[in-house]
Amino acid sequence: MTIDFTQPPSPRERQRLEVRLRRLYAAQESYARATANLATLAKTSTTSSVVAKTGWVRVRDPFVYRPAAAPGDWSDRKLPPKELRPPAARLGTPRGAALRLLLIALFEAQTRTRAGGQPDNPRPLQAPGDVIAWADLLATDAKPSGKGRTYMSVAAKKGRHLFSAIELLHDEDLVALPNGDASRNKHDGFLLNHEGGKRVSGPNDVYVVPRMTEAHLLLPLGLFTQGWIHVLEDSELRYLLMLCYFHRRESDGFKVPSATRLLHMGIGPDAYERHTWFSRFDLNEVTIDKARHFNGTVDDYGDGGVAIPHTLRLLPEGFEQDALMVVSTAVEDQLAR
């Protein structure tokens, strides 16, 4: 039995957990449908595709890591501005879907495209019948609202959410809109661009599936097929991308220096501290230096004591668990403390 040495949630944290739990249960059916659709894409992936051949999803390093440190005087109390962060750290929004949509789009492309291939996008944004559209790959806790002429269905709300996410990705030059000048349906047929996103010196390159020889990280397939992509919050997805980046290089465990996560990855302490929740989810293993305490304090800090980073290790097999069950149970356990 694992003993949780962290402090019980504060009143403010408890309120946030209660909101998260309500949203999880409100979206339960939507999570199940979206996860089943993603699992169908994985099962029917073409034999030459990256997903079929490797069982992983490849993401180029520039999506999560800036080779040059962000210039300026930044700290955990004052993160670099968004334009000085890598794309993954620029996409996070409280209730938006841009980051998860981009990751789902990379997964979708790699279920039907070989390494080095340039995927098209024949998938409709929304569609009737049994066609799996882009909207069917996203989950939502939205409910119908209004009545009469002001009535808005869940499908309409989901469509609005999808269009907003595509717009943000387009603003970051992570997708192109071939129909962008159209008066209607301008988001149809959006195409992926290189994961590096917006460039200072010119337009972004078109997306091709990364080859093995390119610098990239690997996302566990269970992130999509077991529903984690829907139930993890944006800060947790950014933390996961950081884990996957270092896991590719040091799978037995690694430390993440604060300057690296801050200046090269745009990750602040709130996202980094998600390692506590990932331990509760059995998604990572954390080894705490003996000079640190479970409350995060360090012996003699300020008088020569050094804040040594934790040793982290990704547990890819954890992503084969049912995400909704694991996360909701972990939240309930914290609320019961």
Secondary structure, DSSP 8 states (H G I E B T S, - for coil): -----S----HHHHHHHHHHHHHHHHTHHHHHHHHHHHHHHHHT--TTSHHHHHSEEEEEGGGT--SS---S--BTTB---GGGS-GGGTS--SS--HHHHHHHHHHHHHTS--TT--------SS-STT---GGGGS------B--GGG-B-HHHHHHHHHHHHHHHHHHTTSEE-TTTTSSS-TTTT-EEB-TT---SSS---B-----TTS-EEEEETHHHHTSHHHHS-HHHHHHHHHHHHHHTT-TT-EE--HHIIIIIT---HHHHTTHHHHHHTTSEEEE--TTB-TTS-BTTBTTTB-----EEEE-GGGGGS-HHHHHHHHHHHHHT-
